[in-house]
Amino acid sequence: MEKALVKKKSEFAKYGLGDKCFLIFGYALLAAFVFAIILPMVYIVVASFMDPITLQNKGIVLDFEKWTLTAYERVMTNPQIWVGFRNAIVYSVLFSVISVFITLLCAYPMSRDDFKGKKLFNTIFIITMFFGGGLIPTYLLISNIGLLDSMWAVILPGSFSVWNMIIARTYYRGIPSELREAADVDGANELVFFFRILLPVCVPLIAVLILWQFVGMWNSYFDAMIYLNSSSKQPLQLVLRAILIQNEPDPGMIADMQSTAQRAQLAELLKYATIIISSLPLLVMYPFFQKYFDSGIMVGSVKG
């Protein structure tokens, strides 16, 4: 430990005055950003355990006698929360699998130099990144093909991402061509090469794309708000929207409160508890996928 500190000090001493000032400023700015991110998170976690009256009158206090699990008990016993939680997981998992599968299939021919029409398809894909059909035509299309008020109206329209396809295409180009030549010698066709040889090599890329798509769908609520009418099909994000933005928690959560002031206080506390509960799946996923970021994204971003 002492040797490491001496080495760091000696390396820092090698820099000139301007470089030292720049590094100190950079570290200070980074610390400020970290503090700005951590402080609201700590506030939300602590506030979710606070007694609503104490939270409203005194704010955050570290007196554990004033803490309570009332908000979590009411959130966990509310059936609509569990319905939304289940729907959000189903939508996010299906969306991630379908989206990544389509992206990988599309990126493979786009990475081949012998693919005829590659420039035309590439132009079409790029155009879709800048121009869309608009909300009303998209809604009419979803309605006419019979997907309205179904989970496929949320999953299918955005299942293909041009940006993810470009990343996958770049990653494919970074794979040595000798791998394809060896597969040709062994008599492997395109399907065998793609599914049995190429995909196992692309595990870091697949993991990163799955995480991106899962998080994107988990945080999305607009499509569900537009296309879903049945409360039994609404994801957790719409339930959170009613609590956080519209300030309308489910009546079952505050039905036993007599006064309007008590209901308002408990509704404020429920906001923090629902934020924590809705963030748990993402907090659990990130540690398992973090190790794939360097090998999955950095390699695909600098090669090809």
N, C-alpha and C positions, 0 to 999 in steps of 0.2 A: 504493500500500500504506500509506504513512504517513497519507494523508488518510483512508483507511478506518479505521485504528486510532484516529486523533484523533476521528473521528465516533462510533465505538463508545464511546470513553472519555467523550465529551461526553454521549451518551445515557445511559450508566450514571450519570453525575454528576447527572442530573436526578432520579433516584429518591431517595426519602426513605430514612432509615436502616432502617426496617422492611422496605421493598421490597428494599433491597440485601442485607440479611441473608437474606431469603427466597430471592432469586436465588442467592446463594452457597450456601445450603443445598441448593437444588434441583440446582445444578450438581455439588456434591459427591456428592449421592445418585445422580445420573445416572452420574457417573464410577465410583462403587462398583459399580453394576449392570453397567456395561460391563466393568469389571475382573473381576467374578464370572463373566461370560459368556466373556470371552476367555481367561482363565487355564486353565480345563479344556480348551479347544480347543487351546491351545498345548501343554499337557501331553500330550494324546493324539497330536498330530502328532509331537512329539519322541520320545515313548515308542515309537511305531511303528517308528522307525529304530534303536532302541537294541538292543545285544546283550542277550539275555534274562538272562544271568548278571549282567552289570553292572547291568541295570535292577533285578533282585531284590536285589542286595547293596548297591548305592550309590544307586539311584534315578536321577533325571535328571542327566546330566553333559553338558557342552558339548564334551567331547573327541571330535572327529569320528573318531578312530581306533577308538573304541568303538561307532561306528554301523555298521549293517548293513542290507542289503536282504533278509535271509532271510525275514522275515515276508511281505513283498510277493511274493517269488518263490513261496513255498508257497501263498499265497492265489490268485495269478494262474494257477498251474498246476493248481489243484484243479477238476475238472470240475463238481462240485456247485455251486460258487460261480457259475460261468458259466451253468449251468442256472437257478439261482435269479435271477440278474441278468436273463437273457432273459425269464423269466416275469414278473418284477416290472415290467419295461418294458412288456411286452404288456398286462398287467392294468391298469397305470396309464394307458396311452394310451387303451385301449378304454373304461375307466371314465370318463375325463375327457371323451371325445367324446360318449359316450352320455348321461352325466349332464348335461352342459351343454346338449346338444340338447333333452333332455326338459324341463329347467328353463326354457329360453328359450321353448319352445312353450307350456308351462303358464302362464308369467308374462304372456304377451301377452293372453289373454282376461281374466285377473285384473286387468289394468291398464285395461281398457275400462269406462267407466261404463255403457254400454248392454248389458253382459253380464248376462243374467238368471240368477239363482242364484249370483251371485258371493258373497253373504254366506254361503250354505250351504256352498259349497266352501271358503271361507276358514275357517269354523268347523271343518270336517273336517280341514283341513291343520293348524290350530293344535293340535287335539287330538292329532294324531300326534307333535307335538313334545314332549308331556308324557307320553304313554302309549304303550307298545310291547306287542307280542304275547308277548314273553318268548322265551328261548333255545330251550326244548324245543318249543313250537308252531312256531317258525320252522324248527327243524331238521326236524321232521316234514313241514312244508310243502315244504321244499327236497327232501327225500327222495321224497315222493309225486309230485312233478312231474318227477322224473328228473334233477335238476341236481346231485345229490350226486357228489362227486369230479370235478367239471368246473369250468372257469374261470368259467362263468356263475353258479355258486353264490357266487362272490366278487364278481362285477361287478354283477349285476342287483339284488339285494335293497336295496342302499344307493345306487342310482344317482339317486334323486330326493331332493333336499335342500330342505325347506321354507324354511329360512333363506336359501338361495341364491335360491329363487323370490321371496321377499319383496324381496331386494336388486334382482333383475332387474325386478320389477314397479315398484319405486320409480324405477329408472333409466328405464324406459319412460315413466313419467308426467312425467319431466323433459324429454322430447323435445317440441319445439313441436308443437302440434296443426295448425299450418299445413302441416306436412309431409304429414300424412294427408289434409288437404283438397286439397292439390295433386295427390296420387296419385288421389283420387276424380275430380278434373277430367280427369285423363289416362286415366281408365277402368281403373285398376289394381284388381284384386280383392284380397281379404285375403291370399292366398298370395303374389301378386306383391309387394304392399307389404311383407310380412314378410321374405321372402327377398332381395329385390332393393333394398329401400330401408331398412328398419329395421335389419337385421343389419349392414350396412356402417357404420351410425352407431354401433352398439354394440360396435365392436371393442375398446375399452378394457375394457368390462364382460366380454366373452367371454374376453379374455386373463387377467383376474384370476380368473374362475371356473375356467378351465382349470388355472391354477396351484394354486389351492386344492384342487381335486379330485385333481390329480396328486400333490401332496404328501400329501394324506390317504390315498390308496391306497398310495402308496409306503411310508409309515410304518405301515400297517396289517398286522397279522399274525393277529389273533384269528379272523376269519372263515375265513382259509385253514387255520388250525390245526384248526378245527371241521369244515369241510366237505371238505377235501382229504386223501386218504389216500395217493395216489401221490407218491413223492418227485420224479418227473419233472415234476409240476405245481406243486410248492411254490415260492413266491416267495422272493426273497432274504431277506425278513424272518424266515422260519422258520429259515433257515440261520444267520442272525445270532443268533436266539434260542437255538439249540443251543450256539453258541459263547459268547455273552455271559452268558446267564442259567443255562443248564444246565451250562455249562463242559464241553461235549462237542463239540470240533471234529471234523471229519471224520477218520476214522482214517488216510486217505491223507496228511494234512498232517503227522502226527507219527509215522508208522509206522517211520521209520528211527532214532528216538530209543530208546536202550537202557534208560536208567534212568527211573524214575518221576519223579524230580526234574527231569530234562531235559525230559520231556514236559510237566510242569506249567509250567515256565518258558516253553517255546515256546508253549503254549496261551495263557498270559497275554499274550505278545507278539502273537499272532494276533488277539486281541480288538481291539487298537488299529488294526491294519492293516485289518481288515474294516470297522471304523467309518469310516475314511477313505474306503475304496473305495465303500462304500454311500452316502456323502454326496456323492460327486462329481456325480451327475446333478442334484441339487438346487442345488448350488453353481454349476453351469453355467447352469441355467435362470433363476435369480433376476436376474442382470444384464439379461437380455433382457426380462423382464416387469416390472421395477421401475418403468419409466417410465409404465406404465399404471395404477399404483395411485392416484395423485392424481386423474386424470381418470375412472377407472373406479369407484372406491369412494366418494370424497368427494362427487362429483356425485350419485350415487345415494343417498347417505345424508342429504342436506340438502334435496333437492327432493321434491315430491309430498307 
